[in-house]
């Protein structure tokens, strides 16, 4: 049995989840990894990055997608409150999500816990053409931030470009925030690249432009947090390019290099010191 947070609203959400879900769908136990030693209260920023699996991509056939998953587990009625419980069990300061095609629902529910969100739909989203999705909403990238920790400053987004400077189907979303306690500028970047074994070159070129996007909008003093679904393993060219370029310019924290892009290839959680 998973023990949920003490916030009364979280417990209320648990009662709305499907019958037996707190046992059958026990939430995963996750460990947050701090990148530096905090110097005092208020210096930790908890970031959660998650590809939530678009509801529009859940329908399966006997041979593809989630054919080994029971159909009732993929229904929105079963998933929606479990998604919220997974997020709110950790009460992150920033939530970075890909394949989000239920932004309105999440926005309404997360507002009750002090969050505000920004969303941009993915170009050419496959969700709108998938049979069986009753809403047919395009998926996209979403960033939620807790208003108790951050003030909103600026929103920017665009399609990533390939080597020929043509627009791709990959999206990048950026949100500029300021920490409430000391006005430290924080730049949150979210992207979702095209998956598949035949699109490695596309991802490599998108990774190059992802860093271009960061350079276009980053200002001196910004703490940059990139939370993206790169859709490839760390040995692939695009991922390797990101790691080496970022490591060459990352600021030192307490005299040590902070590996901010660790675990980019899979859903990850990140904790770090904000100075």
N, C-alpha and C positions, 0 to 999 in steps of 0.2 A: 504494500500500500504506500503510495507516494504521499508525503506530508507536504501540504501546500503552505504558502506564506500565511502570516498571521493577519494581514490586512483583511478586514471583513468582506470587502468587495471581491477579493480573490476567492475566499471561501464560498461566497455566493455564486461565483462563476463555476466552481467545482460542482455545485448542485445542479447546474444547467447542462453540464456535459452529459453525453449519452449514458444510460444506465449501465453501471458496472465498469465504466471507462477508467475510473481511477485505479482499478485492479487490472483489467484486461490490457489497457494501454498505459501502463506505468511510465511516467515521464523519465527520460534518460537522466542519469546522474552525470553532471558535467563539472569539470574543475576549471576555474578561471586561473589564468597564469599571469602574474604580475610581471611587467617588463623591467621595472625599476623599484627600488625601495622607496616607499612614500615618506615624505618628510613631516607630514602632519595631517590633521583632519581636512577633508575637502579637496585633497590633491589627487584622488583616484577617480578616473573616469571609466565607467564600465560600459563596454561596447559589445553589442550582440549582432553578429552578421548571420543571415539565414536565408537560404533559398527555400521558400515555404511550399513549393510545388503548386503551380497555378491550378485552380480548380478546373479550369477549362482544358487542362492537359491530363486530367485523371481518367477519363473514359479509356477503356482498354479493350483489346480483342483477345482472342485465345492465344495469340502468338506474339503480341508486342505490348509495349508500355508496361503496365503493372499487372500482367496476367497472372502472377502468382500471389497477388494480394486479394483478399476477400473484398467483394464489391462494396459491402456495407462500410468497410473501413475507409473507402475513398469518397463517400458521400459528404457533402458540405455540412450536413446536419451532425455528422460524427466528428468532423475535423475542426470546425470553427472554434469551439470553446477549448478544445485541446491545444490548438495553436496559441490562444490567448494565455492559457495556463502555463505553457512552456515558456513564453516570454515573461510573464509576470512573476513566475517563480524566482526570477533573478533580478527583477526590477532594474534593468539596465538604464543607464543615462541616455544612451543612443541606441536605436534599433535600425539596422540596415537590412533591407529585405529585397530579394529578387523574386521574379515570377509572382508578383503580387497582383492578383486580379480581383481582390475583394477589399480595395483600399477604403471604401466608404464604411464598410462594416468595422474594420480595424480602427479607423479614425474615430468613429463614434464610441466604441468600447474603450479604447486607450485614453480618450479624453477624460474619462472618469478617474483615471489614475495619474493625471497631470501631464499627459503627452500631447504634443501637436505634431502633425506630419506633413510631408511634402511628397508628391507623387508625379511621375511622368511615365506615360504609357510607352511600351516598346514599339518601334516601327515595325509594321508588318507582323503584328502579333499573331501567332498561329491559333490562339484561343478563340478568336471570333469565328473561325471556320470549323471548329470541332463539333461534330454531332453529339448531342446529349447534354451539352452545357446550357442550362436553361437561360442563363443571363447573357452569354456570349460576350463577355467583357474582355477587352484587351488586357494582357498582363503588362507589368512594367516594374520599375524600380521605385522603392519607397524609402524614405528616411524619417524616422520619428525621433523627437528629442524631448527630454523632460524639462518642462518650463521652470521647475524648481532649480535646475542647474544651468540652463542656457537661455539666452535671449537670441531671437532670430535676427539675422542681419541681411542675408542676400541669398537668392536662389538662381542657379544657372544650370542649363542642360543643353545637350546637342547630340546628334548622331556622330558616332566615331567614323573617321575617314580611313580609307585604305591608302596604299602607296601612291595610287593615281589621284588622290584627293577626291575620290568619289565617296558619297555617303554609303554606309553599310547599315545592316539591320541591328547593329549593336548600339546601345544607348549608354551615355554617361550622365549622371545626375550629381550636382554639387550643391551643398548647403553650407553657407557661412554662418557660424554661431559665435557668441561670446559667453564665456563663463560668467555666471552671475556674481560670483564672489570677488573676482578681480579683473573682469573684462578681458581675460586672455582670449585671443582670437583662435578659433578652431575651425578647420576646413574639412568637412566630411564629404567623401567621394564614393559614389556607388556606381557599379557597372556590371553588366551581364553580357558576356561574350558568347558567340555562337558555338555550340558544341558539335561534336562529331569528328570522326577520324579523317574526313576529307576536307576539313576546314582549318587545319593547323596554320597554314599560311595566313588565312584571314585573321585568326586570333593574334598571330605575331604582329601583323600590321596594326591591328586594333590596340594592342598593348603599347605600341609606339605612340599612337595618337592619344591614348589614355594619359600617358605622361605629359604629352603636349598640352592637354586640357588642364592638368594640374599646374603646369608652368604658366599658362595663360592667366590663371585666376589666383594663384598663390601670391601672397604678399609677405614681406619680411616679418618674421615673428609669428606667422601662422603655424599652428600645430596641425599637420595634415594626417588624417586617418583615412586610409583606403580600405574599403570593405567590399570586395567584388567576387563574383562567381566567374573565375577565369575559364572553367570547363576544361582543364587539362592538368596533367601531373607536373611536379616541379622540374622534371628533366626536359620538358618541352621548351621550345625556343622562346615563346611569348612570356611564359612564367620566368624563365631564366633572365630574359631581358629586363623585366620589371625588377627582379631582385637585385641585379647588379647595378642598375641605374639608381635605384633608391638607396642602396647601401653606400653609394659614393657620395651622397649628399645629405644623409640623415644626420640629425643633430645628436650629439653625445649627451646622454643622461647619466648624471653621477659618474662621469668618466668612462662609461661603457656604451657601446653602440647598441641602440634599441632596434631589434629586428621587427619592424612594424608590419612587414608583409608576410610573416610566418603563417603557414597554413592557408594561403590564399586559394588553393585549389579545392578546398572543401569547406562546408559550413563551419565557421570557427567563432570563437569568442575571444575578445582581446581586452586586456586591462593594462593601463599604463599610467605613468605619472604625468601630471600637468604642472609645469613650473611657472 
